[in-house]
Amino acid sequence: MKTVLVFPPFHLQSLYNLPPLGLLNLATILREAGHEVSVLDLVLAMRTGELSSGASLYRDAARMILDREPDLVAFSAQCATTPAVIRIAELLNKSRTEVRIVAGGHDVSFVAERILERFPWFDAIVRGEGEATFPELVSAYDLHGNADRINGVSWRSAGRIVRNPDRELIRNLDDIPVPDYGLVPPLDAYRSACGIPRSIAILEVGRGCPHGCIYCSESVMWRRKTRTFSISRIVDEMRVLRDDFGAECFLLAYDQFTADRRFVEKFCQAVTDEGLNSTPWYCISRLDSVDLPLLRTMREAGCESMCYGIDSGSERTLRFIGKRIDRGILYRRVRETTDEGMVPTLSFVIGFPEEERRDIDETLELALKCGIQGNCNPLIQLPTVLPGTGLHQRYAGRLVRSADTYFSLGLEFDNGRRLSGDIELIESDPVVFSSFHNLPCPGMPLDELDRIAGYFALVANMFPKTFLLLVHALRSSVSSLFGSFISQVSVLEGRETPSLVPDDLQQHLASFADQALAEAEIQGWEHIPEMCRYEKLACRMTGCRLPQATATARISHLAEWKPQQSGLAVVEEFRCNIPAIIEDMKNGMICGRYADQPATLVFVSRQSGLEVVEVNDFGRDLLTRCNGSATVEGIATELYDIYGSGMNTDDFRQECREAIQSLESMEIVQRVTATPPERKEVSSC
């Protein structure tokens, strides 16, 4: 039976797409069983321009599928792609009624019978794990044409809907063949189509979750159990993907990657032993399942980034979700992660159906406090109501259409809007298309929640210190203060709908803070403008990158070159001790007054991120004179009368040389040779 496995159309510019691993698994198994199979990635087809957006998108997609002359078409359906799957399947059925049409995936697994009842062009829905179920279904269609006695399938039989018993989970994940990436276009084709710097391969490490968070379908899908592939299997697959398919980065798919410490330690050791630690990887973790030694081990093994599901800063909301977070370790874990050179994505959710404004404010304040800890990537979103979850079971009758959540985007195929047919379909059945709907929140209107979800992450990422200080100075609600700011910016920028872009924060936050403090007649808090200036400069420098240091001058001729500040290193003086204030904030202390204590800071942008270095008065005056016009010896002579008391001139010159060498090694200054060409020494090397 000729089978085409289809990854349905989806396009969101801010996201890159990866080869569809689930379909690769199925295709590999089918081919090994002797079936003719191909994978059609319509997401990639949209990226490359082979499939274009517009009113004819689904008709063109159906044509691409039918061009492969399939006997069976199977779709992977998930969240935002379900409407596209349903509409393309209908077109296939109208064109060739004899083609079997099957769908699978998390969402449709939990509403399988409802989909079969509403959309008669589907022959079957594969529920749950498909690696055993789907090949049996293909063989059954090949032999006798029905799905009788195949566990894990809901299907249509003589006009009635049949739900076969659930299938047991695969006990040993290593029984699943290694997916053959040769069944899809090369990884560099995905890289080029998405405009990303590296070829990324998704690698499944395990399945399952033992927790019971009210919004998550993972634990329900996998029945609160966890399983992992063997470490040897994972490492072998990494090597093949790197050496044979050109993978330059791995995304490790498993929500509970760090749940078993021994597993992680053995994995990291194996990766390092095999020399794979030079290829970076990304994973998902819980804060309470890592500590500094484990983070250090992971970093040494190549971990570059990880996602922490924080969810909420409200104890009341966390109880409602069914999740526990130790606030005592939260900031420490974020700080330890960033200190080890990894960039954590921190996921927050606002607008649960029992939340009051104070609960949302506690989450937003937590996002600010996490932003203070270091280089992190906050993600703030509205709850997505997924089939099978506690939210879906308890609140499906209260769903409304108001705002698009993070997991309902990607079908904007009509010049940035959804096709009218998709809109009608979504509105016709909130139970099936629950991920496109919202739950009313007693604490805040949905349009306000949507603005916060869309734009507050900019504040938490760019100006967390300034905004948190302002919240405490004004004793304000975080959400209300943010609402005032975004409204003022929109008026100043002449926007009909409130919105923010990064430049808005750079241009307007300082004046907004000054105005708010003046109107409230607040005493103290003089360090807020200085903190805003600090964060503004840090944001500007984050986008800068230093050139590689040439270091061509000979150490023996150090006195003959003229040091010059790097063009991408900036020296700035502040009226108060900004590093001390930041350290207080990282430790949870928000103070209204600080004594005047000037500080000189050097902002240096490196490939690894921004570094801010505090220098003393000697370092400040030394850097001021590093302007490319004076030699090291000349600078030492100028500074001797100020700082050389009690030292002989030779010792002081040596101290200046060492200080400038240190600044050079930190890429704060660079060399401008002052030696005439005819006097240059030529190395014999």
C-alpha positions as CSV (number, residue, x, y, z in Angstrom):
1,M,0.0,0.0,0.0
2,K,1.5,3.3,-1.1
3,T,1.4,5.6,1.9
4,V,2.1,9.4,2.1
5,L,2.8,10.8,5.6
6,V,1.9,14.5,5.7
7,F,3.2,17.2,8.0
8,P,0.4,19.9,7.4
9,P,1.1,23.5,6.4
10,F,2.0,25.9,9.2
11,H,4.0,29.1,9.1
12,L,5.2,31.4,11.9
13,Q,8.2,33.5,10.9
14,S,9.6,33.6,14.5
15,L,9.8,29.8,14.6
16,Y,12.0,27.5,12.6
17,N,10.7,24.1,11.5
18,L,12.6,20.8,12.0
19,P,12.1,17.5,10.2
20,P,8.9,15.9,11.5
21,L,10.4,13.2,13.8
22,G,7.1,11.4,14.5
23,L,6.5,10.9,10.8
24,L,10.1,9.8,10.3
25,N,9.6,7.1,12.9
26,L,6.5,5.8,11.2
27,A,8.1,6.0,7.7
28,T,11.2,4.1,8.8
29,I,9.0,1.3,10.3
30,L,6.8,1.1,7.3
31,R,9.7,0.9,4.9
32,E,11.4,-1.8,6.9
33,A,8.1,-3.7,6.8
34,G,8.1,-3.6,3.0
35,H,5.6,-0.8,2.4
36,E,6.1,2.0,-0.1
37,V,6.2,5.2,1.9
38,S,7.1,8.9,1.6
39,V,7.1,11.9,3.9
40,L,5.7,15.2,2.6
41,D,6.7,18.2,4.8
42,L,4.3,21.0,3.8
43,V,5.8,23.3,6.4
44,L,9.1,23.2,4.6
45,A,7.3,23.5,1.3
46,M,5.9,26.8,2.5
47,R,9.4,28.0,3.6
48,T,10.9,27.2,0.3
49,G,8.1,28.7,-1.7
50,E,7.0,25.4,-3.3
51,L,3.7,26.0,-1.5
52,S,2.3,29.5,-1.3
53,S,-0.1,31.1,1.1
54,G,-3.5,32.4,0.0
55,A,-7.0,31.1,-0.8
56,S,-5.7,28.2,-2.9
57,L,-3.2,26.9,-0.3
58,Y,-5.2,23.8,0.7
59,R,-6.1,23.0,-2.8
60,D,-2.5,23.2,-3.8
61,A,-1.5,21.1,-0.8
62,A,-4.0,18.4,-1.8
63,R,-2.6,18.4,-5.4
64,M,0.9,17.9,-4.0
65,I,-0.3,14.9,-2.0
66,L,-2.3,13.4,-4.9
67,D,0.7,13.8,-7.3
68,R,2.3,11.0,-5.2
69,E,-0.6,8.7,-6.1
70,P,-1.2,7.4,-2.6
71,D,-3.5,4.6,-1.5
72,L,-3.3,6.0,2.1
73,V,-2.7,9.5,3.4
74,A,-1.8,10.0,7.1
75,F,-1.6,13.4,8.8
76,S,0.2,14.5,11.9
77,A,-2.3,16.9,13.6
78,Q,-1.4,19.1,16.6
79,C,-2.9,22.2,18.0
80,A,-2.8,24.9,15.3
81,T,-2.6,22.4,12.4
82,T,-5.8,20.5,13.0
83,P,-8.1,22.8,10.9
84,A,-5.6,22.6,8.0
85,V,-5.6,18.7,8.3
86,I,-9.4,18.6,8.2
87,R,-9.8,20.9,5.2
88,I,-7.0,19.2,3.1
89,A,-8.5,15.8,4.0
90,E,-11.9,16.9,2.7
91,L,-10.4,18.0,-0.6
92,L,-8.5,14.7,-1.0
93,N,-11.7,12.8,-0.4
94,K,-13.6,14.8,-3.0
95,S,-10.9,14.2,-5.5
96,R,-10.3,10.5,-4.9
97,T,-12.8,8.8,-2.6
98,E,-10.9,5.6,-2.7
99,V,-7.9,7.0,-0.8
100,R,-7.8,6.1,2.9
101,I,-7.4,9.1,5.2
102,V,-6.0,8.7,8.7
103,A,-4.9,11.3,11.4
104,G,-2.9,11.0,14.6
105,G,-1.4,13.2,17.2
106,H,-1.9,14.4,20.8
107,D,-5.0,16.6,20.2
108,V,-7.0,14.3,17.9
109,S,-6.2,11.3,20.2
110,F,-8.5,12.8,22.8
111,V,-11.4,13.8,20.5
112,A,-11.1,11.0,18.0
113,E,-14.7,9.9,18.0
114,R,-16.0,13.5,17.7
115,I,-13.7,14.1,14.7
116,L,-15.0,10.9,13.0
117,E,-18.6,11.9,13.7
118,R,-18.2,15.5,12.4
119,F,-15.8,14.9,9.5
120,P,-16.8,11.7,7.6
121,W,-14.0,11.8,5.2
122,F,-11.6,10.4,7.9
123,D,-11.4,6.6,7.9
124,A,-9.6,6.3,11.2
125,I,-7.8,8.1,14.1
126,V,-4.7,6.6,15.6
127,R,-4.7,7.3,19.3
128,G,-1.6,7.7,21.4
129,E,1.7,6.0,20.4
130,G,1.6,5.3,16.7
131,E,4.8,3.2,16.1
132,A,3.0,-0.1,16.7
133,T,-0.6,0.9,15.9
134,F,-0.1,2.6,12.5
135,P,1.9,-0.2,10.8
136,E,-0.7,-2.7,11.9
137,L,-3.4,-0.4,10.5
138,V,-1.6,-0.1,7.1
139,S,-1.2,-3.9,6.9
140,A,-4.9,-4.4,7.8
141,Y,-6.0,-2.0,5.1
142,D,-3.7,-3.9,2.7
143,L,-5.2,-7.3,3.6
144,H,-8.9,-6.9,4.5
145,G,-9.7,-3.2,4.5
146,N,-10.8,-2.5,8.1
147,A,-9.3,-1.8,11.5
148,D,-11.0,-4.5,13.4
149,R,-9.1,-5.7,16.5
150,I,-6.3,-3.1,16.2
151,N,-5.8,-1.6,19.6
152,G,-5.4,2.2,19.7
153,V,-7.6,3.0,16.7
154,S,-11.0,4.7,16.4
155,W,-12.5,4.0,13.0
156,R,-15.6,4.0,10.8
157,S,-17.4,0.7,10.2
158,A,-20.6,0.5,8.2
159,G,-21.7,4.0,9.2
160,R,-20.9,3.7,12.9
161,I,-18.0,4.9,14.9
162,V,-15.9,2.2,16.7
163,R,-13.4,2.8,19.4
164,N,-11.0,-0.1,19.8
165,P,-9.4,-0.7,23.2
166,D,-6.3,1.4,24.1
167,R,-3.0,0.0,23.2
168,E,-0.4,-0.6,25.8
169,L,2.6,1.7,25.8
170,I,5.8,0.4,24.2
171,R,7.9,-1.0,27.0
172,N,11.3,-0.6,25.5
173,L,11.7,2.5,23.4
174,D,14.9,1.0,21.8
175,D,12.5,-1.3,19.9
176,I,11.6,1.7,17.8
177,P,14.0,1.7,14.8
178,V,16.4,4.7,14.5
179,P,14.6,7.2,12.3
180,D,16.1,7.5,8.9
181,Y,16.7,11.2,8.1
182,G,17.3,10.2,4.5
183,L,13.5,10.2,4.1
184,V,13.3,14.0,4.3
185,P,15.3,16.8,2.7
186,P,18.8,17.4,4.1
187,L,19.1,19.3,7.4
188,D,20.9,22.1,5.6
189,A,17.8,22.6,3.5
190,Y,15.8,23.3,6.7
191,R,18.5,25.6,7.9
192,S,18.6,27.6,4.6
193,A,14.8,27.7,4.4
194,C,14.4,29.1,7.9
195,G,17.5,31.4,7.8
196,I,19.0,30.0,10.9
197,P,22.8,29.7,11.5
198,R,23.0,26.0,12.2
199,S,21.5,22.7,11.1
200,I,19.3,21.4,13.9
201,A,18.2,17.9,14.4
202,I,15.5,16.9,16.8
203,L,16.4,13.8,18.9
204,E,13.9,11.9,21.1
205,V,15.4,11.1,24.4
206,G,12.3,9.8,26.3
207,R,8.5,10.0,26.7
208,G,6.2,10.7,29.5
209,C,5.7,12.8,32.6
210,P,4.7,11.7,36.1
211,H,3.1,15.0,37.1
212,G,-0.5,16.1,36.7
213,C,-0.4,19.8,35.7
214,I,-3.9,20.9,34.7
215,Y,-2.9,22.4,31.4
216,C,-0.6,19.6,30.1
217,S,-1.6,16.7,27.8
218,E,1.8,15.0,28.0
219,S,1.2,13.1,31.3
220,V,-2.3,12.1,30.2
221,M,-1.1,10.9,26.8
222,W,1.7,8.8,28.4
223,R,-0.5,7.7,31.4
224,R,1.7,9.4,34.0
225,K,4.6,7.1,33.2
226,T,8.1,7.9,32.0
227,R,10.4,5.9,29.7
228,T,13.8,6.8,28.1
229,F,15.8,5.4,25.2
230,S,19.1,3.8,26.2
231,I,22.0,6.1,26.5
232,S,24.0,4.1,24.0
233,R,21.1,4.4,21.5
234,I,20.9,8.2,22.0
235,V,24.6,8.7,21.6
236,D,24.8,6.5,18.5
237,E,22.0,8.5,16.9
238,M,23.7,11.8,17.8
239,R,26.9,10.6,16.1
240,V,25.0,9.5,12.9
241,L,23.1,12.7,12.7
242,R,26.3,14.7,13.1
243,D,28.6,12.7,10.9
244,D,26.2,11.5,8.2
245,F,23.5,14.1,8.1
246,G,25.4,17.3,9.1
247,A,23.6,18.1,12.4
248,E,25.2,21.1,14.0
249,C,22.9,21.3,17.0
250,F,20.5,18.9,18.8
251,L,17.1,19.5,20.3
252,L,16.6,16.8,22.9
253,A,12.8,16.1,23.0
254,Y,11.8,14.9,26.5
255,D,10.1,17.0,29.1
256,Q,11.6,15.1,32.0
257,F,15.2,15.1,30.7
258,T,16.7,15.9,34.1
259,A,14.3,13.9,36.3
260,D,16.7,11.1,36.8
261,R,20.1,12.5,37.8
262,R,22.0,9.3,37.2
263,F,20.6,9.2,33.6
264,V,21.8,12.7,32.9
265,E,25.2,12.1,34.4
266,K,25.8,8.9,32.4
267,F,24.5,10.6,29.2
268,C,26.8,13.6,29.7
269,Q,29.8,11.3,30.3
270,A,29.0,9.2,27.2
271,V,28.6,12.3,25.1
272,T,31.9,13.6,26.3
273,D,33.7,10.3,25.9
274,E,32.5,10.1,22.3
275,G,33.7,13.6,21.5
276,L,30.2,14.8,20.8
277,N,30.3,17.6,23.4
278,S,31.5,20.0,20.8
279,T,28.1,19.9,19.2
280,P,25.7,22.0,21.3
281,W,22.3,20.7,22.5
282,Y,19.1,22.1,24.0
283,C,16.9,20.4,26.6
284,I,13.8,20.8,28.9
285,S,14.1,20.7,32.6
286,R,12.5,21.4,36.0
287,L,14.2,23.7,38.4
288,D,13.9,21.2,41.2
289,S,15.7,18.5,39.3
290,V,19.0,20.3,38.7
291,D,21.7,21.8,40.8
292,L,25.0,23.6,40.2
293,P,27.2,20.4,39.8
294,L,24.7,18.9,37.4
295,L,24.4,22.1,35.4
296,R,28.2,22.2,35.2
297,T,28.3,18.6,34.0
298,M,25.7,19.4,31.4
299,R,27.5,22.5,30.2
300,E,30.8,20.6,29.8
301,A,28.9,18.0,27.7
302,G,27.6,20.6,25.3
303,C,24.3,21.9,26.8
304,E,23.8,25.4,25.4
305,S,20.3,26.2,26.5
306,M,17.4,24.8,28.4
307,C,13.7,25.5,29.1
308,Y,12.3,25.8,32.6
309,G,8.6,25.7,33.1
310,I,8.1,28.2,35.9
311,D,4.4,28.8,35.1
312,S,3.3,31.1,37.9
313,G,4.6,33.3,40.8
314,S,1.4,32.8,42.7
315,E,1.2,30.1,45.3
316,R,-2.6,30.0,44.9
317,T,-2.3,29.5,41.1
318,L,0.4,26.9,41.5
319,R,-2.0,24.9,43.7
320,F,-4.7,25.3,41.1
321,I,-2.3,24.1,38.3
322,G,-1.2,21.1,40.4
323,K,2.5,22.2,40.3
324,R,4.9,22.9,43.1
325,I,7.9,25.2,42.8
326,D,10.4,25.8,45.5
327,R,10.7,29.6,45.4
328,G,13.8,29.3,47.5
329,I,15.8,27.7,44.7
330,L,14.2,29.4,41.7
331,Y,16.4,32.5,41.5
332,R,19.5,30.5,42.4
333,R,18.9,28.0,39.6
334,V,18.3,30.7,37.0
335,R,21.5,32.5,38.1
336,E,23.5,29.3,38.2
337,T,22.3,28.4,34.7
338,T,23.3,31.7,33.3
339,D,26.6,31.8,35.2
340,E,27.5,28.4,33.6
341,G,27.0,30.0,30.2
342,M,23.6,28.5,29.3
343,V,20.6,30.6,28.3
344,P,17.4,29.5,30.0
345,T,14.0,30.0,28.5
346,L,11.6,30.6,31.4
347,S,8.0,29.8,30.6
348,F,5.2,31.7,32.5
349,V,1.5,31.4,32.0
350,I,-1.1,34.0,33.0
351,G,-4.9,34.1,32.9
352,F,-6.0,30.8,34.4
353,P,-9.7,30.7,35.1
354,E,-9.4,31.1,38.8
355,E,-6.8,33.9,38.8
356,E,-7.2,37.4,40.3
357,R,-5.1,40.4,39.3
358,R,-2.8,39.9,42.3
359,D,-2.0,36.4,41.1
360,I,-1.0,37.7,37.7
361,D,1.0,40.5,39.2
362,E,3.0,37.9,41.3
363,T,3.8,36.1,38.1
364,L,4.9,39.2,36.3
365,E,7.1,40.3,39.3
366,L,8.6,36.8,39.3
367,A,9.4,37.2,35.6
368,L,11.2,40.5,36.4
369,K,13.1,39.0,39.2
370,C,14.2,36.2,37.0
371,G,15.3,38.7,34.4
372,I,17.5,40.3,36.9
373,Q,19.5,37.1,37.5
374,G,21.2,37.1,34.2
375,N,20.9,36.4,30.5
376,C,17.5,34.6,30.1
377,N,14.7,34.4,27.7
378,P,11.2,34.9,29.3
379,L,8.2,33.5,27.5
380,I,4.8,34.7,28.8
381,Q,1.7,33.2,27.4
382,L,-2.0,32.6,28.0
383,P,-3.2,29.2,28.9
384,T,-3.8,26.9,25.9
385,V,-6.8,24.6,26.5
386,L,-5.6,21.2,25.0
387,P,-8.0,18.2,24.6
388,G,-7.4,15.6,27.3
389,T,-6.2,18.1,30.0
390,G,-7.9,19.0,33.2
391,L,-8.6,22.4,31.8
392,H,-10.4,20.9,28.9
393,Q,-12.4,18.5,31.1
394,R,-13.5,21.1,33.6
395,Y,-13.9,24.3,31.6
396,A,-14.7,23.3,28.0
397,G,-18.2,24.7,28.4
398,R,-16.9,28.2,29.2
399,L,-14.6,28.6,26.2
400,V,-14.7,31.9,24.2
401,R,-12.9,33.2,21.1
402,S,-11.0,36.3,22.1
403,A,-7.2,36.1,21.7
404,D,-4.7,33.7,20.1
405,T,-2.5,31.8,22.4
406,Y,1.1,30.9,21.6
407,F,0.0,27.4,20.4
408,S,-2.8,28.6,18.1
409,L,-0.7,30.7,15.7
410,G,0.7,29.6,12.4
411,L,-2.5,29.4,10.2
412,E,-2.4,33.1,9.1
413,F,-2.4,32.2,5.4
414,D,-4.5,35.2,4.1
415,N,-2.1,38.2,4.2
416,G,-1.4,37.7,7.9
417,R,-5.0,36.7,8.7
418,R,-6.7,33.3,8.9
419,L,-8.6,32.0,5.9
420,S,-12.4,32.5,6.3
421,G,-12.9,28.8,6.1
422,D,-10.5,28.1,8.9
423,I,-12.3,30.7,11.1
424,E,-15.7,29.2,10.5
425,L,-14.4,25.7,11.3
426,I,-12.7,26.8,14.5
427,E,-15.8,28.6,15.7
428,S,-18.0,25.7,14.9
429,D,-16.6,23.4,17.6
430,P,-14.8,24.7,20.7
431,V,-14.4,21.2,22.0
432,V,-12.3,20.0,19.0
433,F,-10.6,23.3,18.4
434,S,-10.2,24.3,22.1
435,S,-6.6,25.4,21.5
436,F,-8.0,28.4,19.5
437,H,-10.3,29.4,22.4
438,N,-9.8,31.1,25.7
439,L,-11.1,30.8,29.2
440,P,-12.4,34.0,30.8
441,C,-10.2,35.1,33.8
442,P,-11.9,36.9,36.7
443,G,-8.9,39.0,37.5
444,M,-8.4,40.7,34.1
445,P,-10.1,41.1,30.7
446,L,-8.7,38.9,28.0
447,D,-7.6,41.8,25.8
448,E,-5.4,43.1,28.6
449,L,-4.0,39.6,29.2
450,D,-3.3,39.3,25.5
451,R,-1.3,42.6,25.6
452,I,0.7,41.4,28.6
453,A,1.4,38.1,27.0
454,G,2.5,39.8,23.7
455,Y,4.7,42.5,25.1
456,F,5.7,42.2,28.8
457,A,8.5,39.8,27.9
458,L,10.3,42.8,26.3
459,V,10.3,44.5,29.6
460,A,11.4,41.4,31.5
461,N,14.2,40.9,29.0
462,M,15.5,44.4,28.5
463,F,14.6,46.5,31.5
464,P,13.7,44.2,34.4
465,K,15.7,46.1,37.1
466,T,14.4,49.5,36.2
467,F,10.8,48.3,36.0
468,L,10.9,46.3,39.2
469,L,12.4,49.3,41.1
470,L,9.7,51.5,39.7
471,V,7.0,49.0,40.8
472,H,8.3,49.1,44.3
473,A,8.9,52.9,44.4
474,L,5.3,53.5,43.3
475,R,3.8,50.6,45.2
476,S,2.0,49.8,42.0
477,S,0.5,46.7,40.5
478,V,2.9,45.4,37.9
479,S,0.1,44.8,35.3
480,S,-1.4,48.3,35.9
481,L,1.9,50.0,35.6
482,F,2.7,48.1,32.4
483,G,-0.7,49.1,31.1
484,S,0.0,52.7,31.8
485,F,3.3,52.5,30.0
486,I,2.1,50.7,26.9
487,S,-0.9,53.1,26.6
488,Q,1.4,56.2,26.9
489,V,3.8,54.8,24.3
490,S,0.9,54.1,21.9
491,V,-0.3,57.6,22.2
492,L,3.1,59.1,21.7
493,E,3.7,56.8,18.7
494,G,0.3,57.4,17.2
495,R,-0.8,53.8,17.3
496,E,-4.5,52.9,17.4
497,T,-3.9,49.6,19.1
498,P,-1.5,49.4,22.2
499,S,1.7,47.7,21.3
500,L,5.5,47.8,22.0
501,V,8.7,47.3,20.1
502,P,12.2,47.2,21.6
503,D,12.9,50.8,20.5
504,D,9.9,52.0,22.5
505,L,11.6,50.9,25.7
506,Q,14.8,52.6,24.7
507,Q,13.1,55.8,23.9
508,H,10.3,56.2,26.4
509,L,10.9,54.2,29.6
510,A,13.2,56.8,31.2
511,S,10.8,59.7,30.7
512,F,7.8,57.5,31.8
513,A,9.7,56.6,35.0
514,D,10.6,60.3,35.7
515,Q,7.1,61.4,35.1
516,A,5.5,58.7,37.3
517,L,7.9,59.4,40.2
518,A,7.3,63.2,39.9
519,E,3.5,62.9,39.8
520,A,3.6,60.5,42.9
521,E,6.0,62.9,44.7
522,I,8.2,60.0,45.7
523,Q,11.1,60.6,48.0
524,G,14.3,58.7,47.4
525,W,14.8,56.2,44.5
526,E,17.3,58.5,42.8
527,H,19.0,55.4,41.5
528,I,16.1,54.5,39.2
529,P,17.2,56.9,36.4
530,E,20.8,55.6,36.7
531,M,19.6,52.0,36.5
532,C,17.5,52.8,33.4
533,R,20.6,54.4,31.8
534,Y,22.6,51.2,32.7
535,E,20.1,48.9,31.2
536,K,19.7,51.1,28.1
537,L,23.4,50.9,27.4
538,A,23.5,47.2,28.1
539,C,20.7,46.7,25.6
540,R,22.5,48.7,23.0
541,M,25.8,46.8,23.6
542,T,24.1,43.4,23.5
543,G,23.8,43.6,19.7
544,C,27.5,44.5,19.3
545,R,30.2,42.0,18.6
546,L,33.9,42.5,18.9
547,P,36.3,41.6,16.1
548,Q,38.9,39.0,16.7
549,A,42.0,40.4,18.5
550,T,44.9,40.4,16.2
551,A,47.6,40.6,18.9
552,T,50.4,41.0,16.3
553,A,52.7,43.3,18.3
554,R,55.6,41.8,20.2
555,I,55.5,41.8,23.9
556,S,59.1,43.0,24.0
557,H,58.0,46.2,22.2
558,L,54.9,46.9,24.4
559,A,56.1,50.4,25.0
560,E,56.1,51.1,21.3
561,W,52.3,50.7,20.7
562,K,49.5,53.0,21.4
563,P,46.5,51.4,23.2
564,Q,43.1,52.3,22.0
565,Q,39.7,51.5,23.4
566,S,38.0,48.8,21.4
567,G,35.3,50.4,19.2
568,L,32.7,48.1,20.7
569,A,33.7,48.6,24.4
570,V,32.1,51.5,26.2
571,V,33.2,53.2,29.4
572,E,30.5,54.8,31.4
573,E,30.4,56.6,34.8
574,F,27.4,56.3,37.2
575,R,26.6,58.4,40.2
576,C,25.7,55.4,42.3
577,N,27.2,51.9,42.8
578,I,25.2,50.1,40.2
579,P,26.9,46.7,40.7
580,A,26.1,46.8,44.4
581,I,22.4,47.7,43.7
582,I,22.1,44.8,41.2
583,E,23.7,42.4,43.6
584,D,21.1,43.5,46.3
585,M,18.3,43.0,43.8
586,K,19.6,39.5,42.8
587,N,19.5,38.6,46.5
588,G,15.9,39.9,46.9
589,M,16.6,43.3,48.4
590,I,14.8,46.3,46.9
591,C,16.0,49.5,48.6
592,G,14.7,53.0,48.1
593,R,17.9,54.9,49.0
594,Y,21.6,54.4,48.3
595,A,24.5,56.7,49.2
596,D,26.3,58.5,46.4
597,Q,29.1,56.1,45.4
598,P,30.3,56.7,41.9
599,A,31.2,53.7,39.8
600,T,32.9,53.4,36.4
601,L,31.7,50.4,34.3
602,V,33.1,49.0,31.1
603,F,30.6,47.4,28.8
604,V,32.1,44.8,26.5
605,S,30.1,42.8,23.9
606,R,31.5,39.3,23.3
607,Q,30.3,36.4,21.2
608,S,29.2,34.7,24.4
609,G,27.2,37.8,25.5
610,L,27.6,41.1,27.3
611,E,30.2,41.5,30.1
612,V,30.2,44.5,32.4
613,V,33.4,45.2,34.3
614,E,33.8,47.6,37.1
615,V,37.1,49.6,37.2
616,N,38.6,51.8,39.9
617,D,39.8,55.4,39.5
618,F,43.2,54.2,38.2
619,G,41.5,52.0,35.6
620,R,39.1,54.8,34.6
621,D,41.9,57.3,34.0
622,L,44.0,54.6,32.3
623,L,41.2,53.8,29.9
624,T,40.5,57.5,29.3
625,R,44.0,57.9,27.9
626,C,43.8,54.8,25.8
627,N,42.7,56.8,22.8
628,G,45.2,55.7,20.2
629,S,47.4,58.9,20.5
630,A,49.6,58.0,23.4
631,T,52.1,55.2,23.9
632,V,52.0,53.0,27.0
633,E,55.1,54.8,28.3
634,G,53.4,58.1,27.7
635,I,50.3,57.1,29.6
636,A,52.4,55.8,32.5
637,T,54.3,59.1,32.7
638,E,51.0,61.1,32.8
639,L,49.5,59.0,35.5
640,Y,52.6,58.7,37.7
641,D,52.0,62.0,39.5
642,I,48.4,60.9,40.4
643,Y,48.9,57.2,41.3
644,G,52.6,56.6,41.6
645,S,53.1,57.9,45.1
646,G,55.5,55.5,47.0
647,M,56.6,53.7,43.9
648,N,59.6,54.2,41.7
649,T,58.9,55.1,38.1
650,D,60.0,51.8,36.6
651,D,57.7,49.8,39.0
652,F,54.8,52.1,38.1
653,R,55.4,51.8,34.4
654,Q,55.4,48.0,34.8
655,E,52.1,48.2,36.6
656,C,50.6,50.2,33.8
657,R,52.0,47.8,31.2
658,E,50.4,44.8,33.0
659,A,47.1,46.7,33.5
660,I,46.9,47.5,29.7
661,Q,47.9,43.9,28.9
662,S,45.0,42.7,31.1
663,L,42.6,45.1,29.4
664,E,43.8,43.9,26.0
665,S,43.2,40.2,27.0
666,M,39.7,41.3,28.0
667,E,39.3,42.9,24.5
668,I,38.6,46.3,26.1
669,V,41.6,47.9,24.4
670,Q,43.3,47.0,21.2
671,R,46.8,47.8,19.7
672,V,47.7,50.6,17.4
673,T,51.4,50.2,16.5
674,A,53.5,53.3,16.7
675,T,56.7,51.8,15.3
676,P,57.8,53.3,12.0
677,P,57.7,50.7,9.1
678,E,61.5,50.7,8.6
679,R,62.1,49.8,12.3
680,K,59.7,46.8,12.4
681,E,61.2,43.4,13.2
682,V,60.3,40.6,10.9
683,S,59.8,37.2,12.5
684,S,61.7,34.3,10.9
685,C,58.7,32.0,11.6
